[in-house]
Amino acid sequence: MTIFRTFLAVSTILVLQLSAAAAEPLKVEAIMAPKEKIQLDFNDGSKHFLLMVRREGEAKGTGLLNGTKVVEYGMHDIVPGVGGDPRGYLVMTAPNDDIAYVKWQVRAVFVPGPDGKPQLLDNGFWELTSGTGTFSGATGAGILHIKAVSPTDRKFILDGDIFTKK
């Protein structure tokens, strides 16, 4: 009987904690333009490079991060035509100056394109790690896609859910 009561108590606490958080779907896109960059090119014939970049843009779509100003602090470790491991943080600032810190990571995979040239697929995940004001105590996660919109600009597409305390 003691195990059952313990199970019941733990279950009740979990249900109360879940009911204290509200899930909000999120789907935003931000076209990010580079403002600063540092690049290491490997001179070994591999075309391997490491790009550290700060890009800026604005998130548009639906959910809690819609309308935020976005700054990417990214590190992109890429071997063109082979693959790569980009990762970093997005600092997302709302019009009222509340800040959401979003950690992200993708896997760059090159696949054959329609013209025979390698086509880049950048797919991964994001996680809301912390924030201030409206974003304080919020958590969330989802899928991230990065797409090239020009030789320098990238579109970050975040899809997922954010949980805020009621």
HUWO-V714254 format. One record per residue. N is the residue number from 0. RES is the residue in one small letter. SS is DSSP state (alpha for helix, beta for strand, coil for the rest). PHI is phi in whole degrees, -180 to 180 (none if undefined). OMEGA is omega in whole degrees, -180 to 180 (none if undefined). Layout:
[[N/RES/SS/PHI/OMEGA] [N/RES/SS/PHI/OMEGA]]
This chain:
[[0/m/coil/none/-179] [1/t/alpha/-66/179] [2/i/alpha/-63/179] [3/f/alpha/-63/180] [4/r/alpha/-65/178] [5/t/alpha/-63/178] [6/f/alpha/-59/-180] [7/l/alpha/-63/-180] [8/a/alpha/-65/180] [9/v/alpha/-64/179] [10/s/alpha/-61/179] [11/t/alpha/-63/179] [12/i/alpha/-62/179] [13/l/alpha/-63/179] [14/v/alpha/-64/179] [15/l/alpha/-64/179] [16/q/alpha/-66/180] [17/l/alpha/-66/-180] [18/s/alpha/-72/179] [19/a/coil/-82/179] [20/a/beta/-117/179] [21/a/beta/-110/178] [22/a/beta/-86/177] [23/e/beta/-129/177] [24/p/beta/-62/-179] [25/l/beta/-133/173] [26/k/beta/-153/179] [27/v/beta/-131/175] [28/e/beta/-129/176] [29/a/beta/-140/173] [30/i/beta/-84/-171] [31/m/beta/-108/179] [32/a/beta/-107/-178] [33/p/beta/-69/177] [34/k/beta/-117/177] [35/e/beta/-146/174] [36/k/beta/-155/172] [37/i/beta/-129/-177] [38/q/beta/-131/173] [39/l/beta/-108/176] [40/d/beta/-101/178] [41/f/coil/-79/-178] [42/n/coil/-93/-179] [43/d/coil/-117/180] [44/g/coil/85/-176] [45/s/coil/-86/-173] [46/k/coil/68/178] [47/h/beta/-59/175] [48/f/beta/-145/174] [49/l/beta/-121/-179] [50/l/beta/-114/171] [51/m/beta/-107/-169] [52/v/beta/-139/169] [53/r/beta/-118/178] [54/r/beta/-117/179] [55/e/beta/-132/178] [56/g/beta/-170/179] [57/e/beta/-134/-180] [58/a/coil/-81/178] [59/k/beta/-131/179] [60/g/beta/153/-178] [61/t/beta/-131/177] [62/g/coil/108/-172] [63/l/coil/-61/-177] [64/l/coil/-93/178] [65/n/coil/-61/177] [66/g/coil/86/179] [67/t/coil/-81/170] [68/k/beta/-82/-173] [69/v/beta/-118/173] [70/v/beta/-123/176] [71/e/beta/-93/167] [72/y/beta/-116/-171] [73/g/beta/-122/174] [74/m/beta/-128/-174] [75/h/beta/-114/180] [76/d/beta/-100/-168] [77/i/beta/-130/167] [78/v/beta/-116/-177] [79/p/coil/-53/-180] [80/g/coil/81/-178] [81/v/coil/-116/-179] [82/g/beta/168/179] [83/g/beta/-177/-176] [84/d/coil/-136/176] [85/p/coil/-72/178] [86/r/beta/-163/178] [87/g/beta/165/179] [88/y/beta/-131/169] [89/l/beta/-111/174] [90/v/beta/-101/-172] [91/m/beta/-113/-174] [92/t/beta/-108/179] [93/a/coil/-75/179] [94/p/coil/-56/179] [95/n/coil/-88/179] [96/d/coil/75/171] [97/d/coil/-69/-174] [98/i/beta/-121/171] [99/a/beta/-113/177] [100/y/beta/-104/-175] [101/v/beta/-115/176] [102/k/beta/-88/-179] [103/w/beta/-140/177] [104/q/beta/-155/175] [105/v/beta/-132/173] [106/r/beta/-114/177] [107/a/beta/-86/-180] [108/v/beta/-127/177] [109/f/beta/-99/178] [110/v/beta/-125/178] [111/p/beta/-64/177] [112/g/coil/-87/-178] [113/p/coil/-63/180] [114/d/coil/-95/-180] [115/g/coil/89/178] [116/k/coil/-84/179] [117/p/beta/-61/177] [118/q/beta/-112/-176] [119/l/beta/-91/171] [120/l/beta/-114/178] [121/d/beta/-115/-177] [122/n/beta/-131/-180] [123/g/beta/-170/-175] [124/f/beta/-143/175] [125/w/beta/-131/179] [126/e/beta/-146/174] [127/l/beta/-78/-173] [128/t/beta/-95/179] [129/s/beta/-170/179] [130/g/beta/-177/178] [131/t/coil/-123/177] [132/g/alpha/56/-180] [133/t/alpha/-54/-176] [134/f/alpha/-91/180] [135/s/coil/-64/-180] [136/g/coil/81/179] [137/a/coil/-77/175] [138/t/beta/-136/178] [139/g/beta/177/180] [140/a/beta/-163/178] [141/g/beta/177/-176] [142/i/beta/-97/178] [143/l/beta/-125/172] [144/h/beta/-123/174] [145/i/beta/-119/-179] [146/k/beta/-128/176] [147/a/beta/-75/175] [148/v/coil/-114/175] [149/s/coil/-163/178] [150/p/coil/-59/-178] [151/t/coil/-118/-174] [152/d/coil/-89/180] [153/r/beta/-129/174] [154/k/beta/-101/175] [155/f/beta/-96/-180] [156/i/beta/-119/180] [157/l/beta/-109/180] [158/d/beta/-135/180] [159/g/beta/169/-177] [160/d/beta/-138/173] [161/i/beta/-120/180] [162/f/beta/-112/178] [163/t/beta/-119/176] [164/k/beta/-77/179] [165/k/coil/-75/none]]
